[in-house]
Amino acid sequence: MFLCILSLIIFGALLYGFLKLDCNPLLAVYAHYFPNLDRLKNKTVWIVGASSGIGEELAYQLAELNCRLILTSTTESKLQEVKEKCLKRSKNNLKSDDILVLAYDISNFKENDVQFKKIIDKFNNIDVLVNNAARIYSSRVTEDDFEQARKLFDINFFANAYIAKLVLIHWLAIKSKGQILATSSVGGYFDFPFFAFYTASKRAMNAFYRDLAQQQQCNGISVQIVMPGPTHTDLTNKSITVNNRKASFGENHSAMSVERTVELMVVALANRLNESWISIQPMLLLTYISDVFSYQIHFLCRLFNVAKIVEKKIL
């Protein structure tokens, strides 16, 4: 009896501690006790998808660590604004020449070759690639625009993989032990109604980078995945329009601040953590449950017709 009570007390304490977390326990330990941010100082980092949201905030926090930056997105004016803020956040440690702005469409695959050459010509090498660019898309299957869906996959997955390959080939040629950080989503663990293409692109990312991590381990190249949950960003403004409607996903009052999300991402990057989940509760708990009981969750969603509830809210 005593052992049963003791076990319940220990389980309750662990559950209570977990419910206070906003990331997976390993990352929480590193964030609290061993952030090791000095490991990132003076690194050269290419951030793909740097004009807003997570990518923008990541640029600011890395600028504070005196990282030289390559900022990529499609909007040059916004990237220039981010660059100027980075220079201020670095407290004069960075000069204008330490930040390169490259505005182009990464889904134009061959343009990635041209732009990467510019990076190497200027900096000779990069230490870290952050593949953060993403679009979102929601629709009924009967109204899917497959050209738009292809565009989403081109940005979220194929261009992502293409850029990673470009950088890897360069690193292997010069025997550099770089890092790739890929921004995925806890949404990849859920069968969230009407977001099939978005969640499928994130699942494809997860499979690709997990495979890549195993392939490159022997070469000393670190491949990491971070999976944020609902975060206050302007992803809605970058969503693909279907029937004059933009998706709204993860941008409500209960979402995590982008500053906290990126703070944890930087810790994961500094400590080369393989995979990190970052989310407020109860989404973090639900991600763990969905990972273990995916079939059962899918069954319950169909049983209680969750799709009908979601349809009324977002479509």
C-alpha positions in Angstrom: 0.0 0.0 0.0 2.8 2.4 0.9 4.5 1.8 -2.4 1.3 2.4 -4.3 0.8 5.7 -2.5 4.4 6.7 -3.0 4.2 5.8 -6.7 1.0 8.0 -7.1 2.7 10.9 -5.4 5.8 10.6 -7.6 3.6 10.3 -10.7 1.5 13.3 -9.7 4.6 15.4 -9.0 6.1 14.5 -12.4 2.8 15.2 -14.2 2.5 18.6 -12.4 6.0 19.5 -13.4 5.4 18.5 -17.0 2.2 20.5 -17.2 4.2 23.6 -16.3 6.6 23.1 -19.2 6.4 24.9 -22.6 8.8 22.4 -24.3 10.0 18.8 -24.1 11.7 18.0 -20.8 15.2 17.6 -22.3 15.1 21.1 -23.9 13.6 22.5 -20.6 16.6 21.2 -18.7 19.1 22.7 -21.1 17.2 26.0 -21.2 17.2 26.3 -17.4 20.6 24.9 -16.5 22.9 24.6 -19.6 21.8 27.1 -22.4 25.4 27.3 -23.7 24.6 30.2 -25.9 28.3 31.1 -26.2 28.7 28.2 -28.6 26.8 30.2 -31.2 28.8 33.4 -30.9 30.4 34.7 -34.1 28.8 32.0 -36.2 27.7 32.6 -39.8 24.0 31.7 -40.1 21.8 31.6 -43.1 18.2 32.1 -42.2 15.7 31.1 -44.9 12.4 32.7 -44.2 13.8 35.7 -42.2 11.4 38.5 -42.9 8.8 37.9 -40.2 7.7 35.7 -37.3 10.1 33.1 -36.1 12.8 33.8 -38.7 12.7 37.5 -37.9 13.0 37.0 -34.2 15.7 34.4 -34.7 17.7 37.0 -36.6 17.5 39.4 -33.7 18.5 36.9 -31.0 21.4 35.6 -33.1 22.5 39.2 -33.8 22.8 39.6 -30.0 25.3 36.7 -30.1 27.3 38.6 -32.8 26.4 36.1 -35.5 27.0 37.1 -39.1 23.7 36.7 -40.9 22.3 35.9 -44.3 18.7 36.9 -44.5 16.4 35.4 -47.1 12.8 35.8 -48.1 10.9 37.3 -51.0 10.5 40.8 -49.7 13.6 42.9 -49.8 12.2 46.0 -48.1 11.2 43.9 -45.1 14.6 42.2 -45.0 16.3 45.5 -45.0 14.2 46.5 -41.9 15.2 43.3 -40.2 18.8 44.0 -41.0 18.7 47.5 -39.5 17.1 46.1 -36.3 19.7 43.4 -36.1 22.5 46.0 -36.3 20.9 47.8 -33.4 20.3 44.6 -31.3 24.0 43.7 -31.8 25.0 46.9 -29.9 27.4 47.8 -32.6 29.2 44.5 -32.6 28.0 43.8 -36.1 28.7 46.0 -39.1 26.5 46.4 -42.2 28.8 44.2 -44.2 28.2 41.3 -41.7 24.6 40.9 -42.8 23.7 39.9 -46.3 20.2 40.4 -47.6 19.1 38.0 -50.4 15.5 38.5 -51.5 14.2 35.8 -53.9 11.7 33.0 -54.3 13.2 29.8 -53.0 10.7 27.7 -55.0 12.6 28.8 -58.1 15.0 26.0 -57.4 17.9 27.0 -59.6 17.9 30.5 -58.2 19.0 28.9 -54.9 22.3 27.8 -56.6 22.9 31.4 -57.8 22.2 32.9 -54.3 24.2 30.3 -52.5 27.2 31.2 -54.6 26.8 34.8 -53.5 27.0 33.6 -49.9 30.1 31.6 -50.4 31.8 34.4 -52.4 31.2 36.8 -49.5 31.6 34.6 -46.4 33.5 31.5 -47.8 31.4 29.3 -45.7 28.4 29.2 -43.3 28.2 27.4 -40.0 24.5 27.1 -39.6 21.6 26.8 -42.1 18.1 27.5 -40.7 15.4 26.3 -43.0 12.5 28.2 -41.7 10.4 29.3 -44.7 6.8 28.1 -44.7 3.3 28.7 -46.1 0.0 27.5 -44.8 -3.1 26.2 -46.7 -6.5 25.1 -45.6 -9.4 23.9 -47.7 -11.9 21.2 -48.3 -10.7 18.4 -50.6 -13.5 19.3 -53.1 -12.2 22.8 -53.5 -8.4 22.1 -53.5 -6.4 24.1 -56.0 -3.6 21.6 -56.8 -1.4 24.3 -58.3 -1.6 26.1 -55.0 -1.0 22.9 -53.1 2.1 22.2 -55.3 3.3 25.7 -54.5 3.0 25.0 -50.7 5.0 21.8 -51.1 7.6 23.5 -53.2 8.2 26.0 -50.4 7.6 23.9 -47.3 9.4 20.8 -48.5 11.1 20.6 -51.9 12.9 24.0 -51.7 13.7 23.2 -48.1 15.4 19.9 -49.2 17.1 21.5 -52.2 18.8 24.1 -50.1 19.9 21.6 -47.5 21.5 19.5 -50.2 23.3 22.5 -51.6 24.8 23.3 -48.3 25.6 19.7 -47.5 27.5 19.2 -50.7 29.6 22.3 -49.9 30.3 21.2 -46.3 31.3 17.7 -47.4 33.7 19.2 -50.0 35.5 21.3 -47.4 35.0 18.9 -44.5 33.1 21.4 -42.5 31.0 20.2 -39.5 28.0 22.5 -39.9 24.5 22.5 -38.5 21.1 22.4 -40.1 18.1 23.6 -38.1 14.7 22.8 -39.7 11.5 24.5 -38.5 8.7 21.9 -38.6 5.5 21.9 -36.6 3.8 19.9 -33.9 1.0 20.0 -36.4 2.8 17.2 -38.2 1.6 14.9 -35.3 -2.1 15.7 -35.7 -4.7 14.8 -38.3 -6.0 18.4 -38.2 -9.1 18.7 -40.4 -8.8 20.8 -43.5 -5.0 21.3 -43.2 -4.0 18.1 -45.0 -1.4 19.7 -47.3 0.2 21.7 -44.6 0.5 18.8 -42.1 1.6 16.5 -44.9 4.4 18.9 -45.8 5.6 19.0 -42.2 5.5 15.2 -41.9 7.5 15.0 -45.1 10.0 17.4 -43.6 10.3 15.3 -40.4 11.0 12.1 -42.4 13.5 13.8 -44.6 15.5 15.4 -41.8 15.5 12.4 -39.6 16.9 10.4 -42.5 19.4 13.1 -43.2 20.5 13.2 -39.5 21.4 9.5 -39.7 23.2 9.9 -43.0 25.4 12.8 -41.9 26.2 11.7 -38.3 29.4 10.0 -39.4 30.5 13.3 -41.0 30.0 15.3 -37.9 27.2 17.4 -39.4 24.3 18.1 -37.1 20.8 18.0 -38.3 18.1 19.2 -36.0 14.3 19.6 -36.1 12.3 22.1 -34.0 8.6 21.7 -33.8 6.8 24.8 -32.5 3.1 24.7 -31.6 0.7 27.7 -31.9 2.8 30.8 -32.0 2.0 34.5 -32.4 3.3 35.1 -35.9 1.8 36.5 -39.1 1.7 33.1 -40.8 -1.9 33.9 -41.8 -0.8 36.8 -43.9 1.6 34.4 -45.7 -1.0 31.7 -46.2 -2.1 30.6 -49.6 -5.5 32.0 -50.6 -8.3 29.6 -51.5 -11.7 30.9 -52.6 -10.7 34.4 -51.3 -10.0 33.0 -47.8 -6.8 32.8 -45.9 -6.0 30.1 -43.4 -5.9 31.1 -39.7 -3.8 28.6 -37.7 -2.0 29.1 -34.4 -2.5 32.8 -34.0 -4.9 33.1 -31.2 -4.8 34.5 -27.7 -3.5 31.1 -26.3 -0.5 30.9 -28.6 3.1 31.2 -27.4 5.0 34.4 -27.9 7.5 34.3 -30.8 10.2 35.6 -28.5 9.9 32.6 -26.1 9.6 30.1 -29.0 12.8 31.4 -30.5 14.6 31.6 -27.2 14.1 27.9 -26.8 15.0 27.3 -30.5 18.4 29.0 -29.9 19.1 26.8 -26.9 18.3 23.7 -29.0 20.6 25.0 -31.7 23.4 25.8 -29.3 23.2 22.3 -27.7 22.6 20.4 -31.0 19.5 18.7 -29.7 18.1 16.3 -32.3 14.4 17.1 -32.0 12.6 19.7 -29.9 8.9 20.3 -29.3 8.0 23.8 -28.2 4.4 24.6 -27.3 2.1 25.9 -24.6 -0.1 23.5 -22.7 -2.3 21.6 -23.3 -0.9 21.4 -26.9 2.4 20.0 -25.7 0.7 17.2 -23.7 -1.7 16.5 -26.7 1.4 16.2 -29.0 2.8 13.5 -26.8 -0.5 11.7 -26.6 -1.1 12.0 -30.3 2.4 10.6 -31.0 1.7 7.5 -29.0 -2.0 7.0 -29.7 -2.3 8.4 -33.2 -4.8 5.7 -34.4 -7.0 6.1 -31.2 -7.0 9.9 -31.6 -8.0 9.6 -35.2 -10.8 7.2 -34.2 -12.1 9.5 -31.5 -12.0 12.5 -33.9 -14.2 10.6 -36.4 -16.5 9.4 -33.6 -17.2 12.9 -32.3 -17.1 14.4 -35.8 -14.4 16.9 -35.0 -14.2 17.9 -38.6 -17.7 19.5 -38.5 -16.7 21.6 -35.5 -13.5 22.8 -37.1 -15.3 23.5 -40.4 -17.6 25.9 -38.7 -14.7 27.8 -37.2 -12.3 28.1 -40.1 -14.2 27.7 -43.3 
